[in-house]
Every structure is written in structure tokens, then in C-alpha cells.
Amino acid sequence: MQNFKSHFTFSKEQRNGIFLLLIIIIVAQCVYFFIDYPSNNIQVNKEELLKYTKEIDSLRFHKTQENKPKIYPFNPNYITDYKGSSLGMSNEEIDRLLTFRKQNKWINSTKQFQEITKVSDSLLKVLSPNFKFPEWVTNPKPRNNSFQVYNSKPRTYANKQDLNKVTAQQLQKVNGVGKVLSERIIKYRNKFKGGFIADIQLQDVYGLSPEVIEKITDHFTVKTPKAIKKININTTTIDDLVTIPHIDYDLAHDILEQRQLREGYNSIDDLIKVKDFPLNKIKIIELYLHFEKEKINE
């Protein structure tokens, strides 16, 4: 206990020092509370601040616009999975478009694009200014009646001209066939050595509607068909099948798989039961095929 008290025993000099320290602390506190120091008030020019804020916002907006991916004019018929996704289309909307195009059909207007894909009005408003359709769709030129020398009376086979020898100028005399379409028909015909096999191949020419094809075949028909060696569907290989228009490797694989299950095909009617077979192109595909089963020696 005596040792504990020794900690609180001070000499005269120590007591004077403690007293002096207390006086200094009290004086400092009074100075802090009672003396009014001048404050450095910052004067803000609200008008200049507002102007500066707007300028910053404007620069930020332009920078954001620059960083956005630029969309250039495009034909909506050629939208891929990646492009459709980058444009903001959903997977379902893209699939509807791709399914429509697999039928070899074409979208020729903004309205038709929305009908097929079912995109919202807001997304269509963003995308449609960038749609670029062929000139013959957006700016069809009126036909001059002086060139429409053919009448609507059906012609016989003998009176029709050979579609494999007709010129673009002759095609343009048919109502509904202009310079662009006529040259497209000739270009497509010349892709094949020997030309068309049959009139039905006109369906593969982009832009030809069924009505225009009917008008063309009223005056022209294939009289000198391209000579081809037909493929026996019951003995052919995948590599031979994919040389036929509208048959890719996936479809060729399914055809051969079904051929094995069915033990061969008897007619074109059997082929239409194959998964994803392009029914609208069946007449064209049939031009390249014949159906003959291998004979089994008894």
C-alpha cells in the first residue's frame, strides 16, 4: 500500500509544473472557442459552373457515341446469327429469319421484315434506316409499253424461243423483266456449261416471282437442255450428292442414312420424308437423280 501511494507523491516543482500545464490547456481552449478566425469562403460562379457541367456532359455523350459500334447499310436478307445478335435481335427472331431464307425466299420491305421476324416496333425503328434493298425493289422503273410486244395469248412449244439462246434484250420485252432481271437470268444460265436443264431452274434466279416466271415461260422454254449424267440415288456417295443444287453435306448424310434404313428409294416421293428436305426445290433436285435399285443375284 505504501508503494502504491508513492506514485501520487509529488515534489513542489512537480506540482508547479502540473498546475502550469493545466493553465495552458485552459487558455488554449478559451482561445479556440472565443476568438473568431476569418473564414476563407469560396465564391462559386453558378453560371460558369453550369456551363462547364454542360460541356463535360456533351463531351461524355460524344465519346459514348464514338465508342458505339457503327452500323452500315445492309441487306436484311443476309443477317447472320452474329450480326443479328449485335443488332439486338433475339435468338427466336434470328431463327425466324434464317428459316424463311432457307426456303429461298427473300424479304423485300421493312414491313415484311417485321412480319417474318416479329421484331418490336422500337427495334425496327432503330434497324430500318440501315436497310438496303436492291434498286429494283426500292426504285422499280415503270415499263414502257412500246417494249411489251408479247401478248397474253398462250403460245405452243413450237412458237416459243429457246431459253438457252435468248438474249437479255429479248427477255426485257416480257412484262415485269427489266435490265437487272434479264441480265441476272443470263448470268445464272451461263454459270452452267450448256445452260439450263429445264424451265424450273428459273426459280433459283434471285428476284423472279412466280408470276414473272410464268410470263417468261409463256414465251421461252428450254429447247436445248444441258446434257447431264443423272445420279442413281441408291448407289451414290455423299461427295456426288453435294454436287446437286440445294443439297449440302448435312442433307446428303441424312439421305444416305434413310437410304440404308429404307433399303433404297423407289421414287422422289420417298426423298421428301427425309429430315429438312427442301420441298420447294424438289423439282430442281429431281432433274439430277434417277431411282434404280441394285439387283440381287439369286
Number of C-alpha atoms within 10 A of each C-alpha: 5 6 7 8 8 9 8 8 10 11 8 8 9 11 12 11 11 11 11 11 11 11 11 10 10 10 10 11 10 10 10 10 8 8 8 8 7 6 6 6 6 6 6 8 8 9 9 10 11 11 11 12 12 12 12 11 12 12 12 12 12 10 11 10 11 10 9 8 9 8 11 9 13 15 13 21 18 14 16 14 15 10 12 18 14 12 14 14 21 14 11 12 18 23 16 14 25 19 13 16 15 12 12 16 14 17 19 18 16 17 11 12 19 18 13 16 19 16 18 11 10 8 13 16 12 11 18 17 13 14 15 18 18 12 10 14 12 11 9 11 11 8 15 9 9 7 13 13 10 12 12 10 8 12 13 9 15 9 12 17 17 17 24 22 15 15 14 19 14 13 22 20 21 23 19 21 22 20 13 14 19 21 17 17 21 19 14 16 20 13 10 11 9 14 20 23 20 18 19 16 17 21 16 16 17 14 18 19 13 11 9 16 19 14 18 23 20 21 22 24 23 21 18 15 16 15 11 10 10 13 19 18 24 20 13 12 14 17 12 12 23 16 12 18 12 17 18 14 13 12 19 20 17 15 24 21 13 18 18 11 10 11 11 18 22 15 14 16 10 13 19 14 12 17 12 11 17 17 12 11 18 15 13 20 17 16 17 18 19 17 17 15 14 10 6 5 4 3
